[in-house]
Amino acid sequence: MNSFLNIIPFLGIASLVSCSFGPDYSEPQMDMPQVFRKSSNMAESIADLSWKRVIPNTDLQNLLSDTMKHNYDARTLLINIDTAGLQIRKSSAPLFPWLGYSGSATRADNSSGSMITDMPSGSVSSSGSAALTASWELDLWGKVRKGKEAAIASYHAEEEAYRAMILSLFKEVATGYLQLIKLDEQLSIAKQAVISYQDSQKMFVVKFDQGMGSRLQIESANAALVAAQADVADLSMQIQELETTLSALAGRMPGSIKRSASLDQYVNNNPIPAGIPAQILARRPDIRQKAYQLRQANAEIGVAIANYFPSVSLTGNGGFAGNELLSSSHSKFGWNFGANLTGPIFQGGQLSADKKIAENNYRQAVLGYEQTVTNAMSSITKVLIRRQELKNIITSQQVAVESYKNALKLAMTRYKSGLSNYYEVLTAQQNLFPAQTKLAQYKYQYVSCVPTLYAELGGGWKQ
């Protein structure tokens, strides 16, 4: 017992003087601009909003809610987060003493005088043992603590991966919903084109039968009609395929997507506050994920360095053994306590290689972090430029559509007045419908900048 008591001061000293190796973590410093290109210097940001307030549309909110709850990829990442949390517990376990137990029992009968055992002839005996065991590896060099630090960083990286997935789903579903509205509007334009080209074709056939037209007019009208019918079929196919994709993202069986809106409801000139560039370092989940991975790589350098030093562990056990284990008169108590020290002398350069590999992993993590920040700035800037330029493009295209509408009215007036043939009307129609289709595309691109920018800025970070 005195020997055991002599160990206690050693344990106290070891716990006090234990150290940790490896570099202290510091986040890379990057030269961030003061403002985003094509954006005002405003501290407010659309990223401060909840995703439910970005596009106020009930049908879209229901679709997004189902997606957040039932998307299979997101649910898988939640399991990854739980697993990473268990890894923290696992990595922390060596910081505490481990307790165990062991036991054995035997019974022998030599009543027949067998020579198999040295027991006296005609005797029966029982023996057994029961013991508690304990072991504790002292973390003198911080190897376990660095491992725990790496596990914690990995856990937070998984959390950010989940946030990144949620933002990606928000962007994909919201832009997909807006694309459905755009396809609906283009389908309506294509159906109107079919009706107009049918009327033109009938008119040309009548004129031709009256000897007042040409075969060229009929074939031109027929080509325009068939092309418009193909557009209707193509757009219908795109709508059904996109509905199927969005249903799968929301964890639903394939089906139609309820929607009730028009692109014009969301086309406005209101500025979208992007905030300050430096804010994305704390808000974008992919950047935060890279930062945690960098912290993890930094901690693993400490683990590699600690492997150079010896491992010190304390072991002990105590228990009873004897011929009649349950009888205090035939069993005896015993215990032992000791310390083990193991360490490397020569391992063919493995430890040095492990350390250099850990350092290379850290350098790669630094480059990955810096690249992610640079790519984020590029993506955000592109969205801001696109939205600003699309304002001018939509304005110009709206003027073009109005001009084509006026041209069609004039062509109809001239035709009814006998000043021109119906071929001018067909030409005006062939100019108007594609222009309307292109305008719907521009509006969609403009409106979709809102959910895209929200995701690029790390939206919903407050939640």
Order of alpha helices (4+ residues) and beta strands (2+ residues): alpha-alpha-alpha-beta-beta-alpha-alpha-alpha-alpha-beta-beta-alpha-alpha-alpha
